[in-house]
Amino acid sequence: MKEWHKQLGERMRFIRRMRSLKQAEVCADVGLKQSQLSRYENGLGRPSFYEMLRFARLYRCTLAAFDCERSLGDLDQLLPQA
């Protein structure tokens, strides 16, 4: 497993939980199987660019929110209030 896959997965899970969304809700909106989202969140795969765009739309954030080079503390600026 690549380290950045793991970091991206952790960030995806963190943002999903900040938005109080369940995996099933995300999957229905993004068009994924729950097993695939789980793989992404566990760092066992990487979403396509188009999937990332759909995640960003659903989570109401920019793609920059998924940038693993930024600290999680920066997310307050990247995630508008719901």
N, CA, C and O atoms as a DFTB+ gen file, in Angstrom:
328 C
 N C O
     1  1       0.850      -1.182       0.000
     2  2       0.000       0.000       0.000
     3  2       0.887       1.234       0.000
     4  3       1.861       1.315       0.748
     5  1       0.544       2.172      -0.832
     6  2       1.305       3.413      -0.877
     7  2       0.844       4.313       0.262
     8  3      -0.341       4.372       0.590
     9  1       1.794       5.001       0.848
    10  2       1.493       5.852       2.004
    11  2       0.482       6.941       1.657
    12  3      -0.391       7.252       2.467
    13  1       0.591       7.530       0.453
    14  2      -0.342       8.606       0.136
    15  2      -1.753       8.081      -0.069
    16  3      -2.714       8.822       0.143
    17  1      -1.912       6.802      -0.484
    18  2      -3.249       6.215      -0.570
    19  2      -3.871       6.182       0.819
    20  3      -5.045       6.508       0.996
    21  1      -3.069       5.785       1.802
    22  2      -3.561       5.716       3.175
    23  2      -3.935       7.110       3.675
    24  3      -4.979       7.282       4.304
    25  1      -3.101       8.092       3.406
    26  2      -3.387       9.459       3.855
    27  2      -4.637      10.012       3.179
    28  3      -5.458      10.666       3.822
    29  1      -4.779       9.747       1.883
    30  2      -5.975      10.205       1.180
    31  2      -7.221       9.543       1.754
    32  3      -8.243      10.197       1.964
    33  1      -7.128       8.249       2.006
    34  2      -8.269       7.528       2.574
    35  2      -8.671       8.068       3.930
    36  3      -9.859       8.233       4.207
    37  1      -7.695       8.344       4.775
    38  2      -7.991       8.899       6.098
    39  2      -8.657      10.263       5.971
    40  3      -9.589      10.579       6.710
    41  1      -8.176      11.064       5.033
    42  2      -8.748      12.397       4.805
    43  2     -10.179      12.276       4.274
    44  3     -11.063      13.024       4.693
    45  1     -10.406      11.338       3.355
    46  2     -11.761      11.141       2.822
    47  2     -12.726      10.747       3.935
    48  3     -13.839      11.268       4.008
    49  1     -12.303       9.830       4.802
    50  2     -13.153       9.408       5.918
    51  2     -13.404      10.575       6.875
    52  3     -14.529      10.776       7.333
    53  1     -12.362      11.334       7.171
    54  2     -12.475      12.472       8.084
    55  2     -13.492      13.489       7.558
    56  3     -14.351      13.950       8.309
    57  1     -13.397      13.837       6.285
    58  2     -14.320      14.814       5.698
    59  2     -15.740      14.255       5.676
    60  3     -16.690      14.970       5.996
    61  1     -15.895      12.984       5.303
    62  2     -17.236      12.363       5.286
    63  2     -17.874      12.439       6.662
    64  3     -19.050      12.778       6.793
    65  1     -17.098      12.125       7.677
    66  2     -17.632      12.168       9.036
    67  2     -17.917      13.603       9.483
    68  3     -18.882      13.842      10.209
    69  1     -17.092      14.555       9.061
    70  2     -17.365      15.964       9.379
    71  2     -18.703      16.397       8.786
    72  3     -19.402      17.235       9.355
    73  1     -19.047      15.826       7.656
    74  2     -20.316      16.142       6.992
    75  2     -21.461      15.252       7.480
    76  3     -22.579      15.327       6.970
    77  1     -21.167      14.409       8.474
    78  2     -22.183      13.523       9.079
    79  2     -22.871      12.638       8.044
    80  3     -24.087      12.452       8.071
    81  1     -22.068      12.100       7.137
    82  2     -22.602      11.219       6.105
    83  2     -22.174       9.782       6.377
    84  3     -21.063       9.528       6.841
    85  1     -23.055       8.869       6.086
    86  2     -22.749       7.444       6.189
    87  2     -22.222       6.971       4.830
    88  3     -22.514       7.565       3.791
    89  1     -21.450       5.902       4.865
    90  2     -20.897       5.376       3.615
    91  2     -21.998       5.093       2.597
    92  3     -21.841       5.393       1.413
    93  1     -23.105       4.520       3.048
    94  2     -24.196       4.181       2.122
    95  2     -24.743       5.420       1.425
    96  3     -25.082       5.364       0.243
    97  1     -24.832       6.530       2.136
    98  2     -25.325       7.777       1.541
    99  2     -24.359       8.272       0.469
   100  3     -24.774       8.692      -0.611
   101  1     -23.075       8.216       0.779
   102  2     -22.056       8.666      -0.168
   103  2     -22.096       7.790      -1.414
   104  3     -22.062       8.297      -2.536
   105  1     -22.166       6.490      -1.221
   106  2     -22.161       5.559      -2.344
   107  2     -23.356       5.779      -3.261
   108  3     -23.226       5.727      -4.484
   109  1     -24.508       6.021      -2.673
   110  2     -25.703       6.256      -3.488
   111  2     -25.537       7.515      -4.332
   112  3     -25.960       7.543      -5.487
   113  1     -24.941       8.531      -3.783
   114  2     -24.784       9.793      -4.502
   115  2     -23.658       9.736      -5.529
   116  3     -23.803      10.235      -6.645
   117  1     -22.542       9.129      -5.149
   118  2     -21.354       9.111      -6.019
   119  2     -21.434       7.989      -7.055
   120  3     -20.791       8.063      -8.102
   121  1     -22.221       6.954      -6.765
   122  2     -22.348       5.844      -7.699
   123  2     -21.295       4.773      -7.521
   124  3     -20.780       4.224      -8.495
   125  1     -20.976       4.476      -6.261
   126  2     -19.979       3.444      -5.937
   127  2     -20.625       2.333      -5.122
   128  3     -21.670       2.524      -4.500
   129  1     -19.987       1.179      -5.139
   130  2     -20.353       0.136      -4.192
   131  2     -19.727       0.492      -2.852
   132  3     -18.664       1.112      -2.804
   133  1     -20.379       0.105      -1.771
   134  2     -19.857       0.432      -0.445
   135  2     -18.493      -0.203      -0.222
   136  3     -17.645       0.374       0.459
   137  1     -18.275      -1.376      -0.784
   138  2     -16.972      -2.034      -0.622
   139  2     -15.860      -1.205      -1.259
   140  3     -14.739      -1.174      -0.751
   141  1     -16.168      -0.528      -2.376
   142  2     -15.140       0.281      -3.037
   143  2     -14.820       1.521      -2.210
   144  3     -13.651       1.877      -2.064
   145  1     -15.844       2.188      -1.666
   146  2     -15.597       3.348      -0.816
   147  2     -14.784       2.930       0.404
   148  3     -13.874       3.651       0.817
   149  1     -15.096       1.793       0.976
   150  2     -14.347       1.289       2.123
   151  2     -12.880       1.070       1.747
   152  3     -11.982       1.393       2.525
   153  1     -12.643       0.524       0.563
   154  2     -11.259       0.332       0.095
   155  2     -10.540       1.670      -0.011
   156  3      -9.394       1.796       0.420
   157  1     -11.207       2.666      -0.580
   158  2     -10.590       3.987      -0.695
   159  2     -10.250       4.539       0.687
   160  3      -9.140       5.018       0.918
   161  1     -11.213       4.469       1.599
   162  2     -11.014       5.043       2.928
   163  2      -9.974       4.293       3.746
   164  3      -9.419       4.838       4.701
   165  1      -9.711       3.052       3.377
   166  2      -8.684       2.266       4.068
   167  2      -7.345       2.286       3.335
   168  3      -6.420       1.559       3.697
   169  1      -7.251       3.116       2.312
   170  2      -5.985       3.271       1.594
   171  2      -5.632       2.116       0.691
   172  3      -4.464       1.936       0.349
   173  1      -6.622       1.323       0.293
   174  2      -6.353       0.147      -0.530
   175  2      -6.640       0.376      -2.007
   176  3      -6.623      -0.564      -2.801
   177  1      -6.896       1.588      -2.363
   178  2      -7.155       1.939      -3.755
   179  2      -7.196       3.442      -3.862
   180  3      -7.114       4.156      -2.863
   181  1      -7.322       3.912      -5.079
   182  2      -7.415       5.362      -5.245
   183  2      -8.568       5.679      -6.182
   184  3      -8.749       5.029      -7.211
   185  1      -9.335       6.675      -5.813
   186  2     -10.461       7.068      -6.667
   187  2      -9.969       7.759      -7.932
   188  3      -8.882       8.337      -7.963
   189  1     -10.778       7.687      -8.957
   190  2     -10.450       8.403     -10.192
   191  2     -10.652       9.900      -9.974
   192  3     -11.254      10.325      -8.988
   193  1     -10.142      10.679     -10.903
   194  2     -10.318      12.131     -10.838
   195  2     -11.812      12.476     -10.819
   196  3     -12.242      13.346     -10.061
   197  1     -12.595      11.793     -11.652
   198  2     -14.020      12.084     -11.731
   199  2     -14.752      11.699     -10.452
   200  3     -15.697      12.376     -10.047
   201  1     -14.322      10.624      -9.820
   202  2     -14.901      10.272      -8.513
   203  2     -14.548      11.340      -7.483
   204  3     -15.388      11.711      -6.664
   205  1     -13.318      11.833      -7.518
   206  2     -12.918      12.884      -6.574
   207  2     -13.757      14.140      -6.774
   208  3     -14.120      14.804      -5.804
   209  1     -14.066      14.468      -8.020
   210  2     -14.941      15.617      -8.274
   211  2     -16.327      15.394      -7.667
   212  3     -16.922      16.317      -7.112
   213  1     -16.835      14.173      -7.775
   214  2     -18.158      13.869      -7.194
   215  2     -18.102      13.920      -5.671
   216  3     -19.039      14.403      -5.035
   217  1     -17.009      13.423      -5.076
   218  2     -16.856      13.529      -3.615
   219  2     -16.831      14.995      -3.196
   220  3     -17.498      15.383      -2.237
   221  1     -16.062      15.804      -3.914
   222  2     -15.954      17.221      -3.569
   223  2     -17.313      17.912      -3.656
   224  3     -17.648      18.730      -2.799
   225  1     -18.090      17.592      -4.677
   226  2     -19.418      18.193      -4.805
   227  2     -20.308      17.785      -3.631
   228  3     -20.965      18.625      -3.017
   229  1     -20.319      16.501      -3.332
   230  2     -21.150      16.002      -2.236
   231  2     -20.723      16.586      -0.894
   232  3     -21.566      16.953      -0.077
   233  1     -19.428      16.670      -0.670
   234  2     -18.911      17.167       0.612
   235  2     -18.849      18.693       0.665
   236  3     -18.474      19.274       1.683
   237  1     -19.225      19.340      -0.454
   238  2     -19.223      20.800      -0.534
   239  2     -17.842      21.375      -0.185
   240  3     -17.688      22.187       0.727
   241  1     -16.862      20.921      -0.946
   242  2     -15.490      21.396      -0.737
   243  2     -14.771      21.422      -2.077
   244  3     -15.295      20.943      -3.083
   245  1     -13.593      21.974      -2.085
   246  2     -12.771      21.948      -3.290
   247  2     -11.879      20.710      -3.247
   248  3     -11.762      20.046      -2.216
   249  1     -11.266      20.419      -4.360
   250  2     -10.323      19.296      -4.392
   251  2      -9.145      19.531      -3.459
   252  3      -8.509      18.574      -3.017
   253  1      -8.848      20.779      -3.156
   254  2      -7.741      21.094      -2.245
   255  2      -7.955      20.486      -0.859
   256  3      -6.987      20.239      -0.140
   257  1      -9.186      20.248      -0.484
   258  2      -9.461      19.634       0.824
   259  2      -8.886      18.220       0.908
   260  3      -8.636      17.720       2.005
   261  1      -8.678      17.579      -0.227
   262  2      -8.145      16.216      -0.254
   263  2      -6.623      16.188      -0.393
   264  3      -6.029      15.113      -0.471
   265  1      -5.995      17.346      -0.425
   266  2      -4.540      17.460      -0.580
   267  2      -3.859      16.990       0.703
   268  3      -3.968      17.637       1.744
   269  1      -3.168      15.883       0.623
   270  2      -2.536      15.279       1.800
   271  2      -1.332      16.065       2.293
   272  3      -0.817      15.785       3.375
   273  1      -0.876      17.037       1.523
   274  2       0.244      17.876       1.959
   275  2      -0.216      18.923       2.976
   276  3       0.604      19.487       3.700
   277  1      -1.497      19.175       3.030
   278  2      -2.057      20.140       3.989
   279  2      -2.380      19.422       5.293
   280  3      -2.696      18.233       5.299
   281  1      -2.300      20.149       6.382
   282  2      -2.658      19.542       7.667
   283  2      -4.179      19.511       7.794
   284  3      -4.884      20.293       7.157
   285  1      -4.670      18.600       8.625
   286  2      -6.111      18.527       8.832
   287  2      -6.647      19.809       9.455
   288  3      -7.831      20.117       9.316
   289  1      -5.793      20.555      10.135
   290  2      -6.206      21.827      10.710
   291  2      -6.595      22.843       9.655
   292  3      -7.380      23.752       9.928
   293  1      -6.057      22.702       8.450
   294  2      -6.393      23.598       7.348
   295  2      -7.811      23.387       6.819
   296  3      -8.331      24.226       6.084
   297  1      -8.435      22.270       7.190
   298  2      -9.741      21.959       6.635
   299  2     -10.807      22.964       7.044
   300  3     -11.796      23.131       6.331
   301  1     -10.629      23.629       8.168
   302  2     -11.607      24.644       8.552
   303  2     -11.751      25.702       7.474
   304  3     -12.846      26.220       7.258
   305  1     -10.674      26.024       6.805
   306  2     -10.692      27.031       5.748
   307  2     -11.187      26.455       4.430
   308  3     -11.704      27.190       3.589
   309  1     -11.036      25.163       4.244
   310  2     -11.378      24.538       2.965
   311  2     -12.787      23.955       2.926
   312  3     -13.308      23.666       1.850
   313  1     -13.405      23.780       4.094
   314  2     -14.746      23.225       4.151
   315  2     -15.712      24.275       4.651
   316  3     -15.737      24.572       5.845
   317  1     -16.507      24.841       3.763
   318  2     -17.489      25.817       4.220
   319  2     -18.480      25.180       5.181
   320  3     -18.728      23.976       5.114
   321  1     -19.031      25.963       6.051
   322  2     -20.005      25.438       7.011
   323  2     -21.218      24.920       6.275
   324  3     -21.641      25.482       5.265
   325  1     -21.771      23.845       6.794
   326  2     -22.945      23.220       6.157
   327  2     -24.163      24.088       6.263
   328  3     -25.232      23.713       5.781
